[in-house]
């Protein structure tokens, strides 16, 4: 079983940056006014922040990291681990984490690693870094999680374009023998990988002239093999079935009462229909489930840290809070994480 109880690791702070450009659903020319309203009311995404040409996920993550390091008062040389979680790295090679080590002026002794795990990325990064810190051999970790997901798809693909926003986050973890355990549970259904994928551009299907040839699939879906695709029905079925079952088992295994033992349920902000269905199926108290997709859209791996910054920032800064996180996406992968935080450092959202 892919389950860990990570000891001696504290979540110290979170920061978030987004591009200043905001695109309203009504701004998309493939939507009529009526269609835009239907999309807003069903999918629940009204606006999203979009990075301009030349701005990468690493740029947004760097801004968030600089601010977080400043407010934490961490010396750059004290960061032992740097993870960059993104599916939109600067280059195919080298790893973007290595580039960020230099840009952030971190020590040459810093362990760097890229993790391209998509919507589960934040929880993967916490799991990897947590296991590196738990023995005390490394003391501090900086996790940079973000994407410019819009660029991965076709701007003519009505099924994908309006879903995503761009964002960069930074998460600080620190070795702390007084910290509460972090418990994480992961699963993988590799058979379903084709539901979320980019067909061309890797070594299985290298880029050729055919990679850029558009095909009309009907219903406003026009894309080429170089673009990321979403099989909406398969993803929806997966998201409302496997993750809730795992959460239910997790709660039972650890004897957690959803009404009294959890302060907030942080669910990956894929779309309103999916989140609503999970909340209803698991009978979560609605007041304990923050949403921010109406303002930011699906932020991939940055979705959960963005909820911390935009919706429960004051609560996390003031006192201890118990969080249950659920993510699901590429792979297909899904996971559940329980974490009890001490008062954290959380700067307000940074517009760039």
HELIX and SHEET records of a PDB file:
HELIX    1   1 UNK A   25  UNK A   27  5                                   3    
HELIX    2   2 UNK A   33  UNK A   43  1                                  11    
HELIX    3   3 UNK A   57  UNK A   72  1                                  16    
HELIX    4   4 UNK A   76  UNK A   78  5                                   3    
HELIX    5   5 UNK A   96  UNK A  103  1                                   8    
HELIX    6   6 UNK A  118  UNK A  120  5                                   3    
HELIX    7   7 UNK A  121  UNK A  133  1                                  13    
HELIX    8   8 UNK A  149  UNK A  152  5                                   4    
HELIX    9   9 UNK A  161  UNK A  163  5                                   3    
HELIX   10  10 UNK A  190  UNK A  195  5                                   6    
HELIX   11  11 UNK A  209  UNK A  212  5                                   4    
HELIX   12  12 UNK A  232  UNK A  239  1                                   8    
HELIX   13  13 UNK A  242  UNK A  253  1                                  12    
HELIX   14  14 UNK A  272  UNK A  282  1                                  11    
HELIX   15  15 UNK A  286  UNK A  288  5                                   3    
HELIX   16  16 UNK A  293  UNK A  296  1                                   4    
HELIX   17  17 UNK A  300  UNK A  302  5                                   3    
HELIX   18  18 UNK A  303  UNK A  310  1                                   8    
HELIX   19  19 UNK A  313  UNK A  318  1                                   6    
SHEET    1   A 5 UNK A   3  UNK A   6  0                                        
SHEET    2   A 5 UNK A 182  UNK A 188 -1                                        
SHEET    3   A 5 UNK A 333  UNK A 341 -1                                        
SHEET    4   A 5 UNK A 321  UNK A 329 -1                                        
SHEET    5   A 5 UNK A 264  UNK A 267  1                                        
SHEET    1   B 6 UNK A 111  UNK A 115  0                                        
SHEET    2   B 6 UNK A  81  UNK A  85  1                                        
SHEET    3   B 6 UNK A 140  UNK A 147  1                                        
SHEET    4   B 6 UNK A 167  UNK A 175 -1                                        
SHEET    5   B 6 UNK A   9  UNK A  18 -1                                        
SHEET    6   B 6 UNK A 350  UNK A 351  1                                        
SHEET    1   C 2 UNK A  22  UNK A  24  0                                        
SHEET    2   C 2 UNK A  47  UNK A  49 -1                                        
SHEET    1   D 2 UNK A 196  UNK A 198  0                                        
SHEET    2   D 2 UNK A 228  UNK A 230 -1                                        
SHEET    1   E 2 UNK A 215  UNK A 216  0                                        
SHEET    2   E 2 UNK A 222  UNK A 223 -1                                        
END                                                                             
